[in-house]
Structure formats: structure tokens, C-alpha cells
Amino acid sequence: MLKFLFRQIYNNKRIIKYLISGGTAAFVDIVLLYIFTDFFGLWYLLSAIISFLIAYFVSFYLQKFWTFRDNTLHNIRRQMIIYFIVGVTNLGINTAGMYLLVDKFKRHYLIAQIIMGALISFSSYLIYRFFIFSKKDNSINKKYNKNSMEDDKENKRLKVLIATGIYPPDIGGPATIIKSLVKSLKENNIKIKIISYGDNINLENKKIKFYDKELYLVDRKKITRHIKYFLAMYKLAQWSQVIYVTDIYSVGYFAYLLHKIMGKKYIVRFAGDSAWETSAANGWINDYIIDFQNKKYNNKIEKLKTKRKKILINADKIIAVSKFMSKIALIIGVKKENIEVIYNSVDFNDLVDIKEKEVEEIRKKYGLGAKIIITSCRLTPWKGVDEIIKILPDLITKIGRLSFIIIGNGRELDKLKKLSEKLNIRDNVFFLGRLKHEETLKYIKAADLYILNSNYEGLSHALLDAMYMKTPILSTKVGGNTELIQSGKEGILVEYNNKEELLNSCFSILNNYNLAQEFTNNAKRKLINFNWNNTVDRTVKLLFEYA
């Protein structure tokens, strides 16, 4: 009997140690609670907070050095911070539980503290065991420190974590460009790992192998996606020397948090203002992006602006994709010396095989004597696709048969379909949804005119694609568009949502072949300013500088 008992104690010694450590901390908590409340006359909730914090430090040292036998000191600061975050969370839960049990259910405050302590102890064990003091993490770090780190030092390879929201197999130009950037950085002897959201994640991708797997995808359909992304990014960040962030939504905020927790350096590719985009997409504002920066709004919008500002001003470097986005960063509060303009590029499309036969098939399907107009964008209010549809009846009257192809998805889709039906041009408007980048290029090449009636662009991938495919362009005088197109030379720029200018400019290009050819030839020549090798070289230089 005693032998069986000792065997059980030995087999479960970690749990027993945890209970002893937790019990010791709980004893300290309860004794101090009693002393502060009954002897010093403090309000019981204030007593609970003070005693909880003291017991927290007792618990940390016992759990780290005795229960989980983690004697390492190199990451104790990180562990303390995470442990503190867990402690503060537990403090909130403890305080709320104490209030409910004492004030609502009329339990004695000591009994209430025992109940809350038991619940918090159980949840904390799981966090300590599998996250903060995980032996798996220690063995991985040990293996990395002894093997991978020595190998990388010998090879002098920079280690970069690319944190993004989109990556192939996601479709579209931005995802394709990030994949091309990964390839080019690896060719520059930089070791890369990528974390991204994705769809239909298979079992292999669910198994996290942080140090021998290049790409880790988090299922964007899961309700726990943000938690999983942050935890995975946290572990991958330990491997990397610098984080390259491609947006300032959740991904950018996670990089900011890791910067605060771990001191991890990060560089932000600033292509769009998440606060403005979110507010505009939800219909909360109608203001132009420049006006948005200095105007005061309700708490919900101001919180978005504050969050975005924190991400940007704490970054080690901001890569603005255009002079316009550089201006936005300055208005937000980023220091001028922390901003560098590196244009988007398009000549990575050289790798795409565009077969003329497939382009002709598109022209036959949507043409057959009709002019083809195309746009490719997210279907959001500021993209102005509805105003393009509104001019179609008059444009058809002027030029005859016409097909308008819309590539992209978004919350405006149903509204745009109803609008085309209302105007009795349903047979002239084709909604193709999201397409792979290669497919999108084929449709752009097949078109007689590319239109982007947008109220805001950082530096449009879509316009670069149209320039590369030698398709005439009609766009708006906003954002980075003016850095790509000089109106009357590489295309025509009009005021946003100006129906008269849109209609007349469409007619001018579609009705004048020589003018259209002049625009496309000039646009193709201007692409030399948007060179992929230059983009890569300057990005590599920054990564080494801030690693």
C-alpha cells in the first residue's frame, strides 16, 4: 500500500509540487487578506488586490524553480512579463468573483477567496505547464541555441519573420508579391519564416513545427484565430532577429505587443491606413483620408486611430509604398527619419506566363464586337464601382455594345448587382469574384480600358498591373495614383465619383485608338521607376540595418 502510494506521488510529483506551491501562495494570500482586512481595516476588495499581488510573486518563483524546474535565467524577464499578464488577468477574475460571491451570493469573504483560488489554480496550471514553463519550448530553444544558432552564425544568415494577413494559396496581387519577396530575400541569403492567415488549413499546417517549417498558416475562419496567430507569432519571433509586417491590422498590433514584451524589432510596410479603411468600410465616416487624420470622432473610431498610431510610431522603420503614404505617416506622428519610401513594383510579373490564345478567348467571350472595360478591386464603398455602373447606360448609347468586367469581392457586391439590374444593364456587367493573380492579368490584357474610380490608394497594384499589361488607364486624382499616372500622358485622371468626367474620359479613350496606344506606351516606359530589383535591394538593406 505504501509502495503504491509512493509510486503515485512520484508519478504525479509535478502536480503535487504545483499544489504545494499554489497552496503556499494561497496561504500567503488568505493570511494577508485577513490581516489587511481585520487588523488594518482595509476594504476587503483592496485587501484582496494587495494580498493577491504579493502571493503572485511567491507563486512565480516557486512554480518556476521548484515545480517546473526551469532554472534558466536568459528568458526570465519574458516569463515574468507573461506571468504578470496572466496574474493581472487572474486578478481581474479573482476580484470579479469575490464581488459576486460576497456581495451577490452573501458568502464569507474567506470562503469566497478559497473558491476563487481553486478555480484560478486549475486554469493557471495549464498555462504554466504548456506555455510559460513548457519543456517542449525549452528543448526547442536548447536545440535552436546549440545547433541552429551556431549554424546561422557560421553562415551569417539574417533571420526574418514575415508576418502577414495574406499569402498564397490566397489569390490576388498582394499575396503574389509577398511570395515573390520571400523568394528574392532567400536569394539574398536571408533565412525566412512566414506566418499568415489562411483558408482550409490541413492537418499538417495545424502541427506547429516552428524551427523546421517555413510557412505557418492560421485558419482565418476560426473564432480563436487571433489568439492562435499571436501565440504562434510569439514563438516564431524568438527565432527571428527582426519582424517584417505587411499590414497594421491585427498582425501589426501583434508585432507591437512583441516589441513591448520581448524588445523585438519590427519593420512595417505601410500600404494603407487600417483605421480609415475600417471606419469607411463600416459606413462610420465619409471623410477623405487626409481629413480623417486630424478630425475627432467617437470613442470607437478614436481607439482604432490610437491603436494604429501605436503600431507605427513604435516600429523601428516604416516602409511607405508611396510619397502619399509617407505623408500620411508623418501626419499620424511618425518621425520623418523613421520613414523610407520604397515603391511597389510590377516586373515580378515576368514570371507569369500569359498565353495570347487565352487572352483571345476572353475577348471572344465578352467582346464579339463589344468594347471591354474592367476593374479589379475590393468591393468597398471608397472604390466607387457603383459610379462606374451608373455611367454605363450613357456610355453604351455613345459607343454601342459594351461589357464591364468586375474582378473582386466585398460587402458592396449585392448592392452593385441590384444597381445593374435597376439600370437594366445586367447583361453588360459581369461579376467574376476573386481570381488568381495570373488570371486577373489575362482579363486586364484582354480589356480595352482599365478603370479604378477610387477615393484612396496607397500605391495601386492594380494600376501597375494595367500599365504592365499595356491596357489604357482611367483613374482618379487621389493618393499614390498621381505618382503612377500623369494625366494626359500615361492615362487620364479624374475627380473621384465625377460622373461627367468619367463618362467623357471613357469615351475619349475607347473612341480614339491612337490616344489609347500613346497612353499604354508611355505607361510601359514609366514602369522603369518601379523596378523589382530596386525594391528588393532597398528592403534587404533595411532588414540588415535594423536586425
KAZIKA-V802901 format. One record per pair of residues at least 24 apart in sequence whose ideal C-beta (glycine too) atoms are under 10 Angstrom apart, sorted by the first residue. I is the first residue (numbers start at 1). J is the second residue. D is the distance in whole Angstrom. If there is no record, write none. Layout:
BEGIN
i=<I,I>
j=<J,J>
d=<D,D>
END
This chain:
BEGIN
i=<13,14,14,14,14,14,15,15,15,16,17,17,17,17,17,17,18,18,18,18,18,18,18,18,18,18,18,19,19,19,20,20,20,21,21,21,21,21,21,21,21,21,21,21,21,21,22,22,22,22,22,22,22,22,22,22,22,22,22,23,23,23,24,24,24,24,24,25,25,25,25,25,25,25,25,25,25,25,25,25,26,26,26,26,26,26,26,26,26,26,27,27,27,28,28,28,28,28,28,28,29,29,29,29,29,29,29,29,29,29,29,30,30,30,30,30,30,31,33,33,33,33,34,34,34,37,37,44,44,44,44,44,44,44,44,45,45,45,45,45,45,46,47,47,47,48,48,48,48,48,48,48,48,48,48,48,49,49,49,49,51,52,52,52,52,52,52,52,52,52,52,52,53,53,53,53,55,55,56,56,56,56,56,56,56,57,57,57,59,59,59,59,59,59,60,60,60,60,60,63,63,63,63,63,63,64,64,64,65,67,67,67,67,68,68,68,68,68,68,68,69,69,69,70,70,70,70,70,70,70,72,72,72,72,74,74,75,75,75,75,75,75,77,77,77,78,78,78,78,78,78,79,79,79,79,80,81,81,81,82,82,82,82,82,82,82,83,83,83,83,83,85,85,86,86,86,86,86,86,86,87,87,89,89,89,89,90,90,90,90,90,90,90,90,91,93,93,93,94,94,131,131,131,134,137,137,137,140,140,140,140,140,140,140,141,141,141,141,143,144,144,144,144,147,148,148,148,148,149,151,152,152,152,155,155,156,157,157,157,157,157,157,157,158,158,158,158,158,158,158,158,158,158,158,158,158,159,159,159,159,159,159,159,159,159,159,159,160,160,160,160,160,160,160,160,160,160,160,160,160,160,160,160,160,160,160,161,161,161,161,161,161,161,161,161,161,161,161,161,161,161,161,161,161,161,161,161,162,162,162,162,162,162,162,162,162,162,162,162,162,162,162,163,163,163,163,163,163,163,163,163,163,163,163,163,163,163,163,163,163,163,163,163,163,163,164,164,164,164,164,164,164,164,164,164,165,165,165,165,165,165,165,165,165,165,165,165,165,165,166,166,166,166,166,166,166,167,167,167,167,167,167,167,167,168,168,168,168,168,169,169,169,169,169,170,170,170,170,170,170,170,170,170,171,171,171,171,171,171,171,171,172,172,172,172,172,172,172,172,172,172,172,173,173,173,173,173,173,173,173,173,173,173,173,173,174,174,174,174,174,174,175,175,175,176,176,176,176,176,176,176,176,176,176,177,177,177,177,177,177,177,177,177,177,177,178,178,178,179,179,179,180,180,180,180,180,180,180,180,181,181,181,181,181,181,181,181,181,182,182,182,183,183,183,184,184,184,184,184,184,184,184,185,185,185,185,185,186,187,187,188,188,188,188,188,188,188,189,190,190,190,190,190,190,190,190,191,191,191,192,192,193,193,193,193,194,194,194,195,195,195,195,195,195,195,195,195,195,196,196,196,196,197,197,197,197,197,197,197,197,198,208,208,208,210,210,210,210,211,211,211,211,225,226,226,226,226,229,230,230,230,233,233,233,234,234,234,234,237,237,237,237,237,238,238,240,240,240,240,241,241,241,241,241,242,242,242,242,242,242,242,242,242,242,243,243,243,243,244,244,244,244,244,244,244,244,245,245,245,245,245,246,246,246,247,247,247,247,247,248,248,248,248,248,248,248,248,248,248,248,248,248,249,249,249,249,249,249,249,250,250,251,252,252,252,252,252,252,253,253,253,253,254,255,255,255,256,256,256,256,256,256,256,256,257,257,257,259,259,259,259,259,260,260,264,265,265,265,265,265,265,266,266,266,266,266,266,267,267,267,267,267,267,267,267,267,267,267,267,268,268,268,268,268,268,268,268,268,268,268,268,269,269,269,269,269,269,269,269,269,269,270,270,270,270,270,270,270,270,270,270,270,270,270,270,270,270,270,270,270,271,271,271,271,271,271,271,271,271,271,271,271,272,272,272,272,272,272,272,272,273,273,273,273,273,273,273,273,273,273,273,274,274,274,274,274,275,275,275,275,275,275,275,275,275,275,276,276,276,276,276,276,276,277,277,277,277,277,277,278,278,279,279,280,280,280,280,280,281,281,281,281,281,281,281,282,282,283,283,286,286,286,288,288,288,288,288,288,289,289,289,289,289,289,289,289,289,289,289,290,290,290,290,290,290,290,292,292,292,293,293,293,293,293,293,294,305,308,309,309,312,312,313,314,315,315,316,316,316,316,317,317,317,317,319,319,319,319,320,320,320,321,321,321,321,321,321,321,321,321,322,322,322,322,322,322,322,322,322,322,323,323,323,323,323,324,324,324,324,324,324,324,324,324,324,325,325,325,325,325,326,327,328,328,328,340,340,340,340,341,341,341,342,342,342,342,342,342,342,342,342,343,343,343,343,343,343,343,343,343,343,343,344,344,344,344,344,344,344,344,344,344,344,345,345,345,345,345,345,345,345,345,345,345,345,346,346,346,346,346,346,346,346,346,346,346,346,346,347,347,347,347,347,347,347,347,347,347,348,348,348,348,348,349,349,349,349,349,349,349,349,349,350,350,351,351,352,352,352,352,352,352,352,353,353,354,354,354,354,354,354,354,355,356,356,356,358,358,358,358,358,358,359,359,359,359,359,359,359,359,360,361,361,362,362,362,362,362,362,362,362,363,363,363,363,363,363,364,365,365,365,366,366,366,366,366,366,366,366,366,367,367,367,367,367,368,368,369,369,370,370,370,370,370,370,370,370,370,371,371,371,371,371,371,371,371,371,371,371,371,371,371,371,372,372,372,372,372,372,372,372,372,372,372,372,372,372,373,373,373,373,373,373,373,373,373,373,373,373,373,373,373,373,374,374,374,374,374,374,374,374,374,374,374,374,374,374,374,374,374,374,374,374,374,375,375,375,375,375,375,375,375,375,375,375,375,375,375,375,375,375,376,376,376,376,376,376,376,376,376,376,376,376,376,376,376,376,376,376,376,376,376,377,377,377,377,377,377,377,377,377,377,377,377,377,378,378,378,378,378,378,378,379,379,379,379,379,379,379,379,379,379,379,379,379,379,380,380,380,380,380,380,380,381,381,381,381,381,382,382,382,382,382,382,382,382,382,383,383,383,383,383,383,383,383,383,383,384,384,384,384,384,384,384,384,384,384,384,385,385,385,385,385,385,385,385,385,385,385,386,386,386,386,386,386,386,387,387,387,387,387,387,387,387,388,388,388,388,388,388,388,388,388,388,388,389,389,389,389,389,389,389,389,389,390,390,390,390,390,390,390,390,390,391,391,391,391,391,391,391,391,391,391,391,391,392,392,392,392,392,392,392,392,393,393,393,393,394,394,394,394,394,394,395,395,395,395,395,395,395,395,396,396,398,398,398,398,398,398,399,399,399,399,399,400,401,402,402,402,402,402,402,403,403,403,403,403,403,404,404,404,404,404,404,404,405,405,405,405,405,405,405,405,406,406,406,406,407,407,407,407,407,407,407,407,407,407,408,408,408,408,408,408,409,409,410,437,437,440,440,441,441,441,441,441,442,443,443,444,444,444,444,445,445,445,446,447,447,448,448,448,448,448,448,449,449,449,449,449,449,449,449,449,449,450,450,450,450,451,451,451,451,451,451,451,451,452,452,452,452,452,453,453,453,453,453,453,453,453,453,454,454,454,454,454,455,455,455,456,456,456,457,457,457,457,459,459,459,460,460,463,463,463,464,464,464,466,466,466,467,467,467,467,467,467,467,467,467,467,468,468,468,468,469,469,469,470,470,470,470,470,470,470,471,471,471,471,472,472,472,472,472,472,472,472,472,472,472,472,472,473,473,473,473,473,474,474,474,474,474,474,474,474,475,476,476,477,483,483,484,484,484,484,484,485,485,485,485,486,486,486,488,488,488,488,489,489,489,489,489,490,490,490,490,490,490,490,490,490,490,491,491,491,491,491,492>
j=<67,67,68,69,125,129,67,125,129,67,62,63,66,67,68,69,59,62,63,66,67,68,121,124,125,128,129,67,121,125,62,66,67,58,59,60,61,62,63,64,65,66,67,68,121,128,55,59,62,63,67,117,118,120,121,122,124,125,128,62,117,121,55,58,59,62,66,52,54,55,56,57,58,59,60,61,62,63,117,121,55,58,59,113,114,116,117,118,120,121,55,58,117,52,54,55,56,57,58,59,53,54,55,56,58,59,94,113,114,116,117,55,109,110,113,114,117,55,98,109,110,113,109,110,113,109,110,98,99,102,103,109,110,112,113,95,98,99,102,103,109,95,98,109,113,91,94,95,97,98,99,102,109,112,113,116,91,94,95,98,113,87,88,90,91,94,95,98,113,116,117,120,84,87,88,91,87,117,83,84,86,87,88,90,91,83,84,87,83,87,90,121,124,128,84,86,87,128,132,124,125,128,129,132,133,128,132,133,133,125,128,129,133,128,129,132,133,134,135,138,133,135,138,128,132,133,134,135,137,138,133,138,141,142,141,145,132,137,138,141,238,262,261,262,263,132,234,238,261,262,263,128,131,132,133,132,260,261,262,127,128,131,132,234,261,262,124,127,128,132,133,132,261,120,123,124,127,128,131,132,120,124,120,123,124,127,116,117,119,120,121,123,124,127,120,119,120,123,119,120,231,234,235,235,210,235,238,209,210,211,212,235,238,239,211,235,238,239,211,210,211,238,239,211,191,211,212,239,239,191,191,239,241,189,191,189,186,188,189,190,191,192,241,185,188,189,190,191,192,240,241,242,540,543,544,547,190,191,192,193,236,239,240,241,242,543,547,185,186,190,191,192,193,194,239,240,241,242,243,244,267,539,540,543,544,547,191,192,193,194,195,216,233,236,237,238,239,240,241,242,243,244,245,255,258,264,266,192,193,194,195,196,214,215,236,240,243,244,245,246,251,269,193,194,195,196,229,232,233,236,237,240,243,244,245,246,247,250,251,252,254,255,258,266,268,194,195,196,197,244,245,246,247,251,269,195,196,197,198,218,220,229,245,246,247,249,250,251,252,196,197,198,220,246,247,251,194,195,196,197,198,215,217,246,196,198,215,436,437,198,199,200,217,436,196,197,198,199,217,220,434,436,437,433,434,435,436,437,438,439,440,376,378,407,408,434,435,436,437,440,461,462,344,346,348,349,376,437,440,441,460,461,462,464,465,246,247,271,344,437,461,246,436,437,348,349,351,352,436,437,438,440,441,461,246,344,345,346,348,349,437,461,464,532,535,244,246,269,215,348,437,345,347,348,349,351,532,535,536,244,246,269,345,348,532,535,536,539,214,215,244,348,351,536,348,532,533,535,536,537,539,540,244,536,539,540,543,214,536,540,536,537,539,540,541,543,544,540,241,242,244,539,540,543,544,547,239,240,241,240,244,236,237,239,240,236,244,246,229,230,232,233,235,236,237,243,251,254,220,229,246,251,221,222,225,226,228,229,250,251,225,232,235,236,235,236,238,239,235,236,238,239,250,250,251,253,254,254,254,257,258,257,258,264,258,261,262,264,261,262,264,265,266,262,264,264,265,266,547,265,543,544,546,547,266,267,316,317,542,543,544,545,546,547,267,268,315,316,268,269,317,319,539,542,543,546,269,270,311,315,319,270,271,319,271,272,274,277,311,272,273,274,275,277,307,308,309,310,311,312,315,318,274,275,277,278,307,308,311,274,307,311,307,308,310,311,312,315,307,308,310,311,311,311,314,315,307,308,310,311,312,313,314,315,310,311,314,310,311,314,315,316,310,314,316,315,316,317,543,546,547,311,314,315,316,317,546,315,316,317,318,319,340,539,542,543,545,546,547,311,312,314,315,316,317,318,319,320,329,334,338,317,318,319,320,321,325,342,344,458,539,308,311,312,315,317,318,319,320,321,322,325,326,328,329,332,334,339,341,458,319,320,321,322,325,344,457,458,459,460,461,480,321,325,328,456,457,458,459,479,304,305,308,312,325,328,329,331,332,456,458,304,305,307,308,311,301,302,303,304,305,306,307,308,309,332,301,304,305,308,328,382,456,304,308,378,380,382,456,304,308,304,305,380,381,382,455,456,378,380,381,382,410,411,412,381,411,381,411,381,382,455,382,455,456,478,479,496,324,325,328,331,382,455,456,457,458,478,479,324,327,328,331,456,478,479,328,331,456,327,328,330,331,332,333,331,332,332,333,334,338,339,338,338,339,546,542,545,546,547,542,543,545,546,535,538,539,542,458,459,480,345,457,458,459,460,461,480,483,535,457,458,459,460,479,480,481,482,483,484,459,479,480,482,483,456,457,458,459,478,479,480,481,482,483,457,458,459,479,480,480,479,456,458,479,538,539,541,542,459,483,538,459,534,535,536,537,538,539,541,542,459,464,480,483,484,529,530,531,534,535,538,458,459,460,461,463,464,480,484,530,532,535,459,461,464,527,529,530,531,532,533,534,535,536,461,463,464,465,466,467,468,469,527,530,531,532,535,464,468,527,528,530,531,532,533,534,535,468,532,533,535,536,437,438,441,464,465,468,469,527,532,468,532,438,532,436,437,438,441,442,465,468,438,441,438,441,442,444,445,468,469,442,442,445,446,438,439,442,443,445,446,441,442,443,444,445,446,447,469,446,442,446,405,439,442,443,444,445,446,447,403,443,445,446,447,448,446,403,430,446,402,403,404,405,428,430,443,446,447,401,403,446,447,448,401,403,400,401,396,399,400,401,402,403,404,428,448,395,396,399,400,401,402,403,404,447,448,449,506,509,510,511,402,403,404,405,430,443,444,446,447,448,449,450,471,510,402,403,404,405,406,428,429,447,448,449,450,451,474,506,509,510,403,404,405,406,407,430,432,440,443,444,445,446,447,448,449,450,451,452,462,466,471,404,405,406,407,408,444,447,449,450,451,452,453,454,462,466,474,475,405,406,407,408,432,434,435,437,440,441,443,444,447,450,451,452,460,461,462,465,466,406,407,408,409,410,451,452,453,454,457,460,461,462,408,409,410,411,412,434,454,406,407,408,409,410,411,412,413,414,415,416,431,433,434,408,410,411,412,454,455,456,410,411,412,415,455,412,453,454,455,456,457,478,496,497,408,410,412,452,453,454,455,456,457,462,412,451,452,453,454,455,476,496,497,498,502,410,412,413,415,416,419,429,451,452,453,454,412,415,416,419,420,453,497,419,451,453,496,497,498,499,502,416,429,451,452,453,474,497,499,502,503,506,416,417,419,420,422,423,425,428,429,419,420,422,423,425,497,499,502,503,423,451,453,499,500,501,502,503,504,505,506,507,419,420,423,425,428,429,503,506,423,424,425,428,499,500,502,503,506,507,425,428,502,503,504,506,507,510,425,428,503,504,506,507,510,511,448,506,507,510,511,510,428,428,429,448,449,506,510,427,428,429,430,447,448,428,429,430,431,447,449,451,429,430,431,432,443,444,446,447,430,431,432,433,431,432,433,434,435,439,440,443,444,462,432,433,434,435,440,462,433,434,434,461,465,465,469,465,466,468,469,471,469,469,471,468,469,470,471,469,470,471,471,471,472,472,506,509,510,513,516,473,474,491,492,505,506,509,510,516,519,474,475,491,509,475,476,492,494,502,505,506,509,476,478,481,485,491,478,494,495,496,497,498,499,501,502,478,479,481,496,497,479,496,497,480,481,496,481,482,483,484,483,484,530,484,485,490,491,523,523,527,530,491,520,523,491,519,520,522,523,524,525,526,527,530,523,524,527,530,520,523,524,516,517,519,520,521,523,524,516,519,520,523,506,508,509,510,512,513,515,516,517,518,519,520,523,509,516,519,520,523,501,502,505,506,508,509,510,519,505,501,502,501,529,530,523,526,527,529,530,519,522,523,526,522,523,526,515,518,519,522,518,519,522,523,526,518,519,520,521,522,523,524,525,526,527,516,519,520,522,523,519>
d=<9,6,7,9,9,8,9,8,9,9,8,8,6,4,8,9,10,9,7,9,5,8,8,9,6,8,8,9,8,9,8,8,8,8,6,10,9,4,5,9,10,6,5,10,10,10,10,7,8,8,9,8,9,9,5,9,8,8,10,10,9,9,9,7,8,6,10,9,9,4,7,9,5,4,9,10,7,9,9,9,7,10,9,8,8,10,5,8,9,7,8,9,10,10,6,5,10,10,5,9,9,8,4,9,9,9,9,7,10,10,7,9,10,6,6,7,8,9,10,7,7,6,9,7,9,7,9,8,10,7,10,5,10,9,9,6,7,7,9,9,9,10,10,9,10,9,7,6,10,5,9,10,8,9,7,9,7,9,7,10,9,8,10,8,5,6,8,10,9,10,9,9,10,8,9,7,9,9,8,8,9,4,9,8,8,9,10,9,8,8,10,9,8,9,8,10,8,9,9,9,9,6,10,8,7,9,8,6,10,9,8,9,8,7,7,8,4,9,8,9,9,9,10,10,9,5,9,8,10,7,10,7,8,9,9,9,10,9,9,8,8,9,9,9,9,9,9,9,7,6,9,10,10,6,7,10,9,5,8,9,10,8,6,9,7,10,9,9,8,6,9,10,8,10,9,7,6,8,9,7,10,9,9,10,10,10,9,10,10,5,9,8,7,10,9,8,6,9,9,6,8,9,10,10,9,7,9,9,7,6,10,8,9,9,9,10,7,9,7,9,6,8,7,9,9,6,9,8,9,10,7,10,9,8,8,8,10,10,6,7,5,10,10,9,9,8,5,7,9,9,6,8,9,6,6,5,8,5,8,8,10,6,5,5,8,10,8,7,10,6,7,6,8,9,10,6,7,6,8,6,9,10,10,6,10,8,10,8,5,8,7,10,7,5,6,10,7,4,9,8,5,7,9,9,10,9,9,6,7,5,7,8,10,10,10,9,8,5,8,7,10,10,10,8,5,8,9,10,6,8,9,10,6,7,5,7,9,10,5,8,7,6,9,8,10,7,7,5,8,9,8,4,7,6,9,10,6,5,10,10,8,9,10,7,5,6,8,5,9,6,7,9,9,8,8,10,6,9,4,8,7,7,7,9,9,9,9,9,9,7,8,9,9,9,8,8,7,8,10,9,9,10,10,10,5,6,5,7,9,8,8,9,9,9,9,6,8,8,6,8,8,10,9,9,10,9,8,5,7,9,9,4,7,8,6,8,9,8,9,9,6,10,9,7,8,9,9,9,8,4,8,10,10,9,9,7,8,9,7,10,9,7,10,9,9,10,6,9,10,9,10,9,10,4,9,7,8,10,9,9,9,9,10,9,9,8,7,7,8,9,10,9,9,10,8,7,8,8,4,9,8,8,9,7,7,7,8,9,8,10,7,8,9,5,10,9,9,9,10,10,10,10,7,7,8,9,9,9,9,9,9,6,10,7,7,9,10,10,7,10,6,5,10,6,9,9,8,9,9,9,9,8,9,10,6,9,10,7,9,8,10,6,7,9,5,6,8,7,9,9,10,6,9,6,10,9,8,7,5,7,8,9,7,10,6,8,8,9,9,6,5,10,9,8,9,8,9,10,9,7,9,10,9,4,7,6,8,9,9,6,9,10,6,5,7,9,10,9,8,7,10,9,8,9,7,10,7,9,8,8,10,10,8,10,7,7,7,10,10,8,8,5,8,10,8,5,10,10,5,7,9,10,5,10,9,8,10,9,9,9,10,9,9,8,9,4,8,8,6,9,8,6,9,7,9,8,9,10,6,5,9,10,6,8,10,10,10,10,9,6,8,8,9,8,10,9,5,9,10,5,7,9,8,6,6,9,9,6,6,5,8,6,9,9,6,7,10,6,10,7,6,9,5,9,8,5,7,9,9,9,10,10,8,5,9,7,10,8,10,10,9,10,9,7,9,10,5,6,5,7,9,5,8,8,6,9,8,8,10,8,9,8,5,8,7,8,9,4,7,10,9,9,9,8,9,8,9,5,10,10,10,9,7,10,8,6,9,10,8,8,8,7,10,8,5,8,7,9,9,4,5,9,7,4,8,9,9,9,9,9,9,9,7,10,10,9,8,8,8,6,9,7,9,7,6,5,8,8,9,5,7,8,8,7,9,9,9,7,10,9,10,10,9,7,8,8,10,9,9,10,7,10,9,8,5,10,10,8,8,9,8,8,7,9,10,10,9,10,10,10,7,10,4,6,9,7,8,7,6,9,9,9,8,10,10,9,9,9,5,10,6,9,8,6,10,9,7,7,8,9,9,10,10,5,4,10,9,7,10,10,8,6,4,9,7,3,9,9,5,9,9,10,7,9,6,9,8,7,8,8,5,5,9,8,7,9,5,7,8,7,10,10,10,8,9,7,10,10,7,9,9,9,10,8,6,10,10,5,6,10,8,6,9,9,8,9,7,5,9,8,7,9,8,5,8,6,10,6,8,9,7,10,7,10,10,8,9,9,5,6,4,8,7,4,8,8,9,4,7,10,7,5,10,6,6,9,7,10,9,7,7,9,8,6,5,8,10,9,10,5,10,9,9,8,9,7,9,7,5,8,10,9,9,8,10,10,10,7,5,6,9,10,9,8,10,8,6,6,10,6,10,8,8,10,9,10,10,9,6,10,9,9,9,6,9,10,5,5,10,9,8,9,9,9,10,6,6,10,8,4,9,10,10,9,5,9,9,9,9,9,9,10,4,9,6,10,7,9,7,9,9,7,8,9,9,8,9,8,6,9,9,8,4,6,5,10,8,9,9,9,6,8,7,5,7,9,9,5,7,9,10,5,9,8,5,8,7,10,9,10,6,5,5,8,10,10,10,7,7,5,7,10,9,10,6,7,5,8,6,9,7,10,8,9,8,4,8,7,9,9,9,6,6,10,8,4,9,7,6,7,10,10,8,8,8,8,6,7,8,10,9,10,7,5,6,8,9,8,10,10,10,9,8,4,6,9,9,8,10,5,10,8,7,10,8,10,8,10,9,5,8,9,8,8,5,10,8,10,7,9,7,9,9,10,6,6,7,5,9,9,9,10,8,10,5,6,3,7,4,5,9,9,7,9,10,10,9,5,7,6,9,10,10,9,8,6,9,8,10,10,6,4,5,9,9,8,10,8,8,8,8,7,5,8,9,9,10,10,9,8,4,6,6,8,6,5,10,9,9,7,9,9,6,9,10,9,10,7,9,7,7,6,6,10,9,9,10,10,6,8,5,8,6,7,9,9,6,9,5,9,10,9,7,10,9,6,10,5,6,9,7,7,9,6,7,10,10,7,10,9,6,9,9,10,10,9,5,9,10,5,5,10,10,7,10,10,8,7,5,6,7,9,9,6,8,6,9,9,10,10,6,10,9,10,10,9,6,10,6,7,8,7,7,8,10,9,5,9,8,10,8,6,5,6,10,8,6,10,9,10,9,8,9,6,8,6,9,9,6,5,7,10,10,10,9,8,5,9,6,6,9,9,7,7,5,7,9,9,5,7,7,6,8,6,6,9,9,8,7,6,9,9,9,5,5,9,9,8,7,10,6,9,8,6,10,9,9,10,9,5,9,5,4,8,6,8,5,9,7,10,8,6,9,7,8,6,10,10,9,6,5,6,8,10,7,8,8,10,7,9,10,10,8,9,7,10,7,10,8,10,10,10,8,10,7,7,9,10,10,6,6,8,8,7,10,9,5,7,9,9,9,5,10,10,9,7,7,9,7,10,9,8,9,10,7,6,8,9,8,8,9,8,9,4,6,10,7,6,8,9,7,6,9,9,10,9,10,9,9,4,8,7,6,9,9,7,9,10,10,5,8,10,10,8,4,8,9,5,6,8,9,10,7,8,7,9,7,5,6,9,6,10,9,10,9,9,10,9,10,8,7,9,9,8,9,9,7,8,8,10,8,10,10,9,10,8,8,5,8,8,9,6,8,9,5,4,9,9,6,10,10,5,9,8,6,8>
END
